Amino acid sequence: MSDNSYARVSSLAVISAVSGVATACSLMLTELALISIVGVSTGWVALNAIRRYELGGAMLARFGLIASVVFGIAGPLNEYVAYRLEVPSGYLRVNFEMAMTKDSAEPLDLYVGEKVSLKGYELYGRGVEGQFYLVPHVSRSFGDVVSGVVVELPPGQTWKRNDNRLTVSGTLVRTKRRSESPSTFKLTQAVVRWSLWGWGGRRRGGC
């Protein structure tokens, strides 16, 4: 009958492995990339302790160390790439929510005639053929009126409504407000994309 002996698993190796898995979530929430510091440090110390004291858990420590390094870099890099791809070249990012706030230091009026990008949501039931109404946030109370802008698509293009957060880029113009018009501002020749950077409302305050 063979005598099997089992080495005690390093607790630091377990912490490193858990940190590596948690760091992978930085692809969805970039701030979690900071956990990689714990994963790398505990993984490095665990490997040294395992060699010195003949502990178990070398595989866990290596996994935690590697995963923490990889996702600690991949998370912020993914955020940067999404940020760069979200707005077409030549368009100015404008904080839509702040610009629509009463007594804002940078109201939307300042950008009339400029090519801008606004981040917001389509307001259901306020659009017409070739247009829809963009608001900076979803109303918290049913029936609330939310200030926004009319989005005018290029001729021949249509838009299928969805509930995703959008980044809309176009030339901002002022309209002659009529009773059927929901806004004094319009984005013409608009390019509509899903919001890639800060998805899910992580970046409060828009673009």
DRENKE-321467 format. One record per atom (N, C-alpha, C, O): x, y, z. Coordinates in steps of 0.2 Angstrom, whole numbers. Last residue first. Layout:
BEGIN
[[X,Y,Z]] ...
end
This chain:
BEGIN
[[-103,307,-115]] [[-96,307,-118]] [[-91,310,-114]] [[-85,309,-116]] [[-111,306,-99]] [[-111,305,-106]] [[-104,305,-109]] [[-100,302,-105]] [[-113,305,-85]] [[-112,311,-88]] [[-111,311,-95]] [[-109,317,-98]] [[-104,290,-80]] [[-110,295,-79]] [[-108,302,-82]] [[-103,304,-81]] [[-99,277,-86]] [[-96,284,-86]] [[-102,289,-86]] [[-105,291,-91]] [[-108,266,-85]] [[-102,267,-81]] [[-99,274,-81]] [[-97,276,-75]] [[-118,263,-94]] [[-119,269,-89]] [[-113,270,-84]] [[-114,273,-79]] [[-116,253,-102]] [[-120,252,-96]] [[-120,257,-91]] [[-122,256,-86]] [[-100,258,-108]] [[-106,255,-109]] [[-110,253,-102]] [[-106,252,-97]] [[-89,266,-110]] [[-93,267,-104]] [[-100,264,-105]] [[-105,267,-103]] [[-89,264,-127]] [[-85,267,-122]] [[-90,268,-116]] [[-94,272,-117]] [[-99,261,-136]] [[-94,256,-135]] [[-90,258,-128]] [[-89,254,-124]] [[-115,264,-141]] [[-110,266,-137]] [[-105,261,-134]] [[-108,256,-131]] [[-119,261,-158]] [[-119,259,-151]] [[-114,262,-147]] [[-108,262,-150]] [[-121,275,-169]] [[-117,269,-167]] [[-119,267,-160]] [[-121,272,-156]] [[-125,285,-183]] [[-127,282,-176]] [[-124,275,-175]] [[-123,271,-179]] [[-123,300,-190]] [[-120,293,-190]] [[-122,290,-183]] [[-120,293,-178]] [[-133,312,-198]] [[-131,309,-192]] [[-128,302,-193]] [[-131,298,-197]] [[-136,324,-205]] [[-132,319,-208]] [[-129,315,-202]] [[-123,314,-202]] [[-139,334,-190]] [[-140,333,-197]] [[-135,328,-199]] [[-129,328,-197]] [[-147,336,-175]] [[-140,334,-178]] [[-142,331,-185]] [[-146,327,-186]] [[-155,351,-168]] [[-155,345,-173]] [[-148,343,-175]] [[-144,347,-176]] [[-164,360,-156]] [[-158,358,-159]] [[-159,351,-163]] [[-163,347,-162]] [[-176,362,-150]] [[-173,368,-154]] [[-167,366,-158]] [[-164,370,-161]] [[-188,349,-151]] [[-182,352,-149]] [[-180,358,-153]] [[-182,358,-159]] [[-200,343,-156]] [[-198,342,-149]] [[-192,346,-147]] [[-191,346,-141]] [[-212,350,-166]] [[-205,349,-166]] [[-203,348,-158]] [[-205,353,-154]] [[-225,354,-168]] [[-224,347,-168]] [[-216,345,-168]] [[-214,339,-168]] [[-224,368,-166]] [[-228,364,-161]] [[-226,357,-161]] [[-226,353,-156]] [[-207,372,-169]] [[-214,372,-171]] [[-217,368,-166]] [[-214,364,-162]] [[-192,381,-170]] [[-196,377,-166]] [[-203,378,-168]] [[-206,383,-168]] [[-180,381,-181]] [[-186,385,-179]] [[-191,381,-176]] [[-195,377,-179]] [[-165,374,-175]] [[-171,373,-179]] [[-176,379,-177]] [[-176,381,-171]] [[-148,374,-176]] [[-153,376,-173]] [[-159,376,-177]] [[-159,378,-183]] [[-137,359,-178]] [[-140,365,-180]] [[-146,367,-176]] [[-148,363,-172]] [[-122,350,-178]] [[-128,352,-174]] [[-130,359,-177]] [[-126,364,-178]] [[-119,336,-188]] [[-118,343,-187]] [[-124,346,-183]] [[-130,345,-185]] [[-115,321,-179]] [[-118,324,-184]] [[-116,332,-183]] [[-113,334,-178]] [[-117,305,-170]] [[-112,311,-173]] [[-115,314,-179]] [[-118,311,-183]] [[-121,297,-156]] [[-124,300,-162]] [[-119,306,-164]] [[-118,310,-160]] [[-121,282,-147]] [[-117,288,-149]] [[-119,291,-156]] [[-118,287,-161]] [[-133,275,-136]] [[-131,277,-143]] [[-126,282,-143]] [[-126,287,-138]] [[-139,261,-127]] [[-136,268,-127]] [[-132,269,-133]] [[-129,265,-136]] [[-153,252,-133]] [[-146,253,-131]] [[-144,260,-131]] [[-147,264,-134]] [[-166,250,-137]] [[-165,253,-131]] [[-158,253,-128]] [[-156,255,-123]] [[-170,254,-154]] [[-168,249,-149]] [[-167,253,-143]] [[-167,259,-142]] [[-178,256,-170]] [[-177,258,-163]] [[-175,252,-159]] [[-176,246,-160]] [[-169,258,-185]] [[-174,253,-181]] [[-173,254,-174]] [[-167,254,-171]] [[-169,270,-197]] [[-167,268,-191]] [[-172,263,-187]] [[-178,265,-187]] [[-163,273,-214]] [[-168,272,-209]] [[-165,270,-203]] [[-159,268,-202]] [[-158,284,-228]] [[-157,279,-222]] [[-162,279,-217]] [[-166,284,-216]] [[-162,293,-237]] [[-162,286,-239]] [[-161,281,-233]] [[-162,275,-234]] [[-151,306,-231]] [[-157,304,-236]] [[-156,296,-237]] [[-151,294,-239]] [[-146,303,-214]] [[-144,305,-221]] [[-150,303,-225]] [[-153,298,-224]] [[-157,308,-200]] [[-152,303,-204]] [[-151,306,-211]] [[-155,310,-213]] [[-157,318,-187]] [[-159,318,-194]] [[-154,313,-198]] [[-148,315,-198]] [[-163,319,-171]] [[-157,316,-175]] [[-160,315,-182]] [[-165,311,-183]] [[-166,332,-160]] [[-168,328,-165]] [[-162,326,-169]] [[-158,329,-171]] [[-161,332,-142]] [[-161,334,-149]] [[-164,330,-154]] [[-164,324,-153]] [[-169,336,-126]] [[-164,332,-131]] [[-163,335,-137]] [[-165,341,-138]] [[-176,335,-110]] [[-174,339,-116]] [[-169,335,-120]] [[-165,331,-117]] [[-190,325,-106]] [[-183,326,-106]] [[-180,330,-112]] [[-182,328,-117]] [[-204,325,-96]] [[-201,328,-102]] [[-194,329,-102]] [[-192,332,-97]] [[-212,311,-89]] [[-207,316,-88]] [[-205,319,-95]] [[-204,314,-99]] [[-219,299,-90]] [[-222,306,-92]] [[-218,312,-92]] [[-219,317,-94]] [[-212,291,-77]] [[-217,290,-83]] [[-220,297,-84]] [[-223,300,-80]] [[-196,295,-72]] [[-203,295,-70]] [[-207,295,-77]] [[-206,298,-81]] [[-184,295,-77]] [[-185,291,-71]] [[-192,290,-69]] [[-194,286,-65]] [[-179,294,-94]] [[-183,297,-88]] [[-184,293,-83]] [[-186,287,-84]] [[-162,291,-98]] [[-169,289,-98]] [[-173,292,-92]] [[-170,292,-86]] [[-152,305,-105]] [[-153,299,-100]] [[-161,297,-101]] [[-165,301,-103]] [[-152,313,-116]] [[-145,311,-113]] [[-146,305,-108]] [[-141,302,-106]] [[-161,308,-131]] [[-161,311,-124]] [[-154,309,-121]] [[-152,303,-122]] [[-166,310,-148]] [[-161,308,-143]] [[-161,312,-137]] [[-161,318,-137]] [[-178,305,-159]] [[-177,310,-154]] [[-172,307,-149]] [[-173,302,-146]] [[-176,303,-177]] [[-178,301,-170]] [[-176,306,-165]] [[-172,310,-167]] [[-180,301,-194]] [[-178,305,-188]] [[-179,301,-182]] [[-184,297,-182]] [[-185,294,-205]] [[-179,297,-206]] [[-176,301,-200]] [[-171,304,-200]] [[-201,298,-199]] [[-198,294,-204]] [[-191,298,-205]] [[-191,304,-207]] [[-200,303,-182]] [[-204,302,-188]] [[-199,299,-193]] [[-194,297,-191]] [[-201,300,-164]] [[-197,301,-170]] [[-202,301,-176]] [[-208,299,-175]] [[-206,298,-151]] [[-205,305,-153]] [[-202,306,-160]] [[-200,311,-162]] [[-207,284,-147]] [[-213,288,-149]] [[-212,295,-151]] [[-217,298,-153]] [[-193,284,-136]] [[-198,281,-139]] [[-204,285,-141]] [[-207,289,-137]] [[-178,292,-138]] [[-185,292,-134]] [[-190,289,-138]] [[-192,292,-144]] [[-163,284,-137]] [[-168,286,-141]] [[-175,286,-137]] [[-176,281,-133]] [[-150,291,-127]] [[-155,286,-129]] [[-160,288,-133]] [[-162,294,-133]] [[-132,296,-129]] [[-139,296,-126]] [[-143,290,-128]] [[-141,285,-130]] [[-119,307,-133]] [[-121,300,-131]] [[-128,300,-127]] [[-129,304,-123]] [[-114,315,-148]] [[-118,315,-141]] [[-119,308,-140]] [[-121,304,-144]] [[-102,324,-157]] [[-104,317,-155]] [[-108,318,-148]] [[-105,320,-143]] [[-102,337,-170]] [[-101,334,-163]] [[-104,327,-162]] [[-107,325,-167]] [[-97,350,-179]] [[-98,342,-180]] [[-96,339,-173]] [[-91,339,-171]] [[-106,365,-177]] [[-100,361,-176]] [[-102,354,-177]] [[-108,352,-177]] [[-117,373,-177]] [[-113,373,-183]] [[-107,369,-183]] [[-103,368,-188]] [[-117,375,-160]] [[-121,376,-166]] [[-116,377,-172]] [[-112,381,-171]] [[-110,374,-148]] [[-108,370,-153]] [[-112,370,-159]] [[-111,366,-163]] [[-116,383,-138]] [[-109,384,-140]] [[-107,380,-146]] [[-102,382,-149]] [[-129,377,-135]] [[-128,383,-140]] [[-121,384,-142]] [[-120,386,-148]] [[-127,368,-125]] [[-127,365,-132]] [[-126,371,-137]] [[-124,370,-143]] [[-116,376,-113]] [[-123,374,-115]] [[-122,371,-123]] [[-117,373,-126]] [[-106,375,-101]] [[-105,374,-109]] [[-111,371,-112]] [[-112,365,-113]] [[-111,378,-89]] [[-106,382,-91]] [[-104,381,-99]] [[-101,385,-102]] [[-129,377,-88]] [[-123,374,-89]] [[-117,379,-91]] [[-119,384,-95]] [[-142,381,-84]] [[-136,385,-82]] [[-130,382,-82]] [[-125,383,-79]] [[-148,365,-85]] [[-150,372,-84]] [[-144,375,-81]] [[-140,373,-76]] [[-140,353,-96]] [[-142,355,-89]] [[-143,363,-89]] [[-140,366,-92]] [[-136,349,-108]] [[-143,350,-107]] [[-145,352,-100]] [[-151,354,-99]] [[-122,347,-105]] [[-124,353,-110]] [[-132,354,-110]] [[-134,360,-111]] [[-122,336,-97]] [[-121,342,-94]] [[-123,348,-99]] [[-125,353,-96]] [[-127,327,-107]] [[-131,328,-101]] [[-129,334,-98]] [[-133,338,-96]] [[-116,327,-117]] [[-123,329,-118]] [[-127,331,-112]] [[-131,335,-112]] [[-101,333,-119]] [[-105,330,-113]] [[-112,332,-114]] [[-114,337,-112]] [[-95,329,-135]] [[-98,334,-130]] [[-102,330,-125]] [[-106,325,-126]] [[-81,327,-146]] [[-86,324,-140]] [[-89,330,-136]] [[-85,334,-134]] [[-81,331,-162]] [[-80,334,-156]] [[-84,330,-151]] [[-91,330,-151]] [[-75,323,-177]] [[-80,325,-173]] [[-78,326,-165]] [[-74,323,-163]] [[-64,318,-183]] [[-66,325,-185]] [[-72,327,-181]] [[-74,333,-182]] [[-69,301,-184]] [[-63,306,-185]] [[-66,313,-187]] [[-70,313,-191]] [[-82,295,-174]] [[-79,296,-180]] [[-74,301,-180]] [[-74,306,-176]] [[-81,287,-158]] [[-83,293,-162]] [[-79,294,-168]] [[-73,293,-168]] [[-77,274,-155]] [[-84,276,-154]] [[-86,282,-158]] [[-91,283,-160]] [[-64,271,-155]] [[-68,269,-161]] [[-75,272,-161]] [[-79,272,-166]] [[-58,276,-144]] [[-56,279,-150]] [[-61,277,-156]] [[-61,281,-160]] [[-65,268,-134]] [[-65,275,-134]] [[-64,279,-140]] [[-67,283,-143]] [[-61,255,-138]] [[-68,257,-138]] [[-69,265,-138]] [[-73,267,-142]] [[-47,257,-134]] [[-49,256,-141]] [[-56,257,-142]] [[-58,260,-147]] [[-48,259,-120]] [[-45,264,-125]] [[-47,263,-132]] [[-49,268,-135]] [[-54,247,-116]] [[-57,253,-115]] [[-55,259,-119]] [[-58,263,-122]] [[-44,238,-120]] [[-50,237,-123]] [[-54,244,-122]] [[-58,246,-126]] [[-34,242,-111]] [[-33,243,-118]] [[-39,242,-122]] [[-41,246,-127]] [[-39,239,-98]] [[-38,246,-100]] [[-37,247,-108]] [[-39,252,-110]] [[-39,225,-101]] [[-45,228,-99]] [[-44,236,-100]] [[-49,238,-104]] [[-26,220,-104]] [[-31,220,-109]] [[-37,224,-107]] [[-41,227,-111]] [[-19,222,-92]] [[-17,226,-98]] [[-23,226,-103]] [[-24,231,-106]] [[-25,213,-84]] [[-23,220,-81]] [[-21,224,-87]] [[-22,230,-86]] [[-25,201,-91]] [[-31,205,-91]] [[-30,212,-88]] [[-34,217,-89]] [[-11,198,-90]] [[-14,198,-96]] [[-20,203,-96]] [[-21,207,-100]] [[-8,198,-76]] [[-4,202,-80]] [[-8,203,-87]] [[-9,209,-89]] [[-18,189,-71]] [[-18,196,-68]] [[-14,201,-73]] [[-16,206,-74]] [[-14,177,-77]] [[-21,180,-79]] [[-21,188,-77]] [[-24,192,-80]] [[-1,175,-72]] [[-2,176,-79]] [[-8,180,-81]] [[-9,185,-84]] [[-4,174,-58]] [[1,179,-60]] [[0,180,-67]] [[0,186,-69]] [[-14,163,-58]] [[-16,170,-55]] [[-11,175,-58]] [[-13,181,-59]] [[-6,153,-63]] [[-12,155,-67]] [[-14,162,-65]] [[-15,166,-69]] [[4,152,-54]] [[6,154,-60]] [[0,156,-64]] [[0,161,-68]] [[-4,148,-43]] [[0,154,-42]] [[2,157,-49]] [[1,163,-51]] [[-9,136,-47]] [[-14,141,-45]] [[-10,148,-45]] [[-13,153,-48]] [[3,128,-48]] [[-2,130,-54]] [[-6,136,-53]] [[-7,140,-57]] [[7,128,-35]] [[11,131,-40]] [[7,133,-46]] [[8,138,-49]] [[1,121,-24]] [[-2,127,-27]] [[2,131,-32]] [[0,137,-34]] [[11,117,-9]] [[7,115,-15]] [[4,122,-18]] [[4,127,-15]] [[28,119,-3]] [[20,120,-3]] [[17,118,-9]] [[21,117,-14]] [[41,120,0]] [[39,114,-3]] [[31,114,-2]] [[28,109,0]] [[47,132,4]] [[44,128,9]] [[41,121,7]] [[37,118,10]] [[52,137,-8]] [[56,137,-2]] [[54,132,3]] [[58,128,6]] [[42,136,-18]] [[49,133,-19]] [[53,132,-13]] [[57,127,-12]] [[32,143,-12]] [[31,136,-14]] [[38,132,-15]] [[39,127,-13]] [[38,156,-11]] [[36,152,-4]] [[35,145,-6]] [[38,140,-2]] [[38,159,-24]] [[44,159,-20]] [[43,155,-14]] [[48,151,-12]] [[24,159,-27]] [[29,155,-31]] [[36,154,-27]] [[39,149,-27]] [[19,169,-18]] [[17,162,-18]] [[22,157,-21]] [[24,152,-18]] [[25,181,-24]] [[27,179,-17]] [[25,171,-16]] [[29,168,-13]] [[18,181,-36]] [[25,181,-36]] [[28,178,-29]] [[32,174,-29]] [[5,181,-32]] [[7,176,-36]] [[15,175,-36]] [[17,169,-35]] [[4,193,-25]] [[3,187,-22]] [[5,181,-25]] [[8,176,-22]] [[7,202,-36]] [[11,202,-30]] [[10,196,-26]] [[15,193,-24]] [[-3,199,-46]] [[4,198,-47]] [[8,198,-41]] [[12,194,-41]] [[-15,201,-38]] [[-14,195,-42]] [[-7,194,-43]] [[-4,188,-42]] [[-14,215,-35]] [[-15,209,-30]] [[-13,203,-32]] [[-9,199,-29]] [[-14,220,-47]] [[-9,222,-43]] [[-8,216,-37]] [[-3,214,-36]] [[-27,217,-53]] [[-21,214,-55]] [[-14,215,-51]] [[-10,211,-51]] [[-36,226,-48]] [[-35,220,-44]] [[-29,216,-47]] [[-26,212,-43]] [[-36,236,-58]] [[-32,237,-52]] [[-31,231,-47]] [[-26,230,-44]] [[-46,232,-66]] [[-39,230,-68]] [[-34,232,-62]] [[-29,229,-62]] [[-58,237,-62]] [[-56,231,-59]] [[-49,228,-61]] [[-46,224,-58]] [[-60,248,-70]] [[-57,249,-64]] [[-55,243,-60]] [[-51,243,-56]] [[-67,243,-81]] [[-60,244,-82]] [[-57,245,-75]] [[-51,243,-74]] [[-78,231,-84]] [[-77,236,-79]] [[-70,238,-78]] [[-67,234,-74]] [[-76,221,-94]] [[-82,225,-93]] [[-82,231,-89]] [[-86,236,-90]] [[-63,218,-92]] [[-65,219,-99]] [[-72,222,-99]] [[-74,225,-104]] [[-61,215,-79]] [[-60,222,-81]] [[-61,223,-89]] [[-61,229,-91]] [[-63,202,-76]] [[-69,206,-77]] [[-68,213,-79]] [[-72,217,-80]] [[-51,198,-74]] [[-53,196,-81]] [[-60,201,-82]] [[-62,202,-88]] [[-49,200,-61]] [[-46,205,-66]] [[-49,204,-73]] [[-49,209,-76]] [[-54,188,-56]] [[-58,195,-55]] [[-55,200,-59]] [[-59,204,-62]] [[-45,179,-59]] [[-51,178,-62]] [[-55,185,-61]] [[-59,187,-66]] [[-34,184,-52]] [[-33,183,-59]] [[-40,183,-62]] [[-41,186,-67]] [[-39,182,-39]] [[-38,189,-41]] [[-37,189,-49]] [[-39,194,-52]] [[-39,168,-38]] [[-45,172,-37]] [[-44,179,-40]] [[-49,182,-44]] [[-25,167,-39]] [[-29,164,-44]] [[-36,167,-44]] [[-38,169,-49]] [[-20,173,-27]] [[-18,175,-34]] [[-23,173,-39]] [[-24,177,-44]] [[-26,166,-17]] [[-28,173,-18]] [[-26,175,-25]] [[-30,179,-28]] [[-19,154,-19]] [[-27,154,-20]] [[-29,161,-21]] [[-33,162,-25]] [[-7,158,-16]] [[-8,155,-23]] [[-15,155,-24]] [[-17,157,-30]] [[-8,161,-2]] [[-7,166,-7]] [[-8,164,-14]] [[-10,168,-18]] [[-9,148,3]] [[-15,152,3]] [[-14,158,-2]] [[-19,161,-5]] [[-3,134,-4]] [[-1,140,-2]] [[-8,145,-2]] [[-11,145,-8]] [[-7,118,2]] [[-8,123,-3]] [[-7,130,0]] [[-10,132,5]] [[3,106,9]] [[-2,111,10]] [[-1,116,5]] [[4,119,3]] [[5,90,0]] [[8,97,3]] [[3,102,4]] [[-2,102,0]] [[3,74,5]] [[0,79,2]] [[3,86,5]] [[3,87,11]] [[8,57,2]] [[9,63,6]] [[6,69,2]] [[7,70,-4]] [[4,40,2]] [[4,47,-2]] [[4,52,3]] [[0,52,8]] [[11,25,1]] [[10,31,6]] [[10,37,3]] [[15,40,0]] [[4,10,-5]] [[8,16,-6]] [[6,22,-1]] [[0,22,2]] [[4,-6,0]] [[0,0,0]] [[4,6,0]] [[9,7,4]] 
end
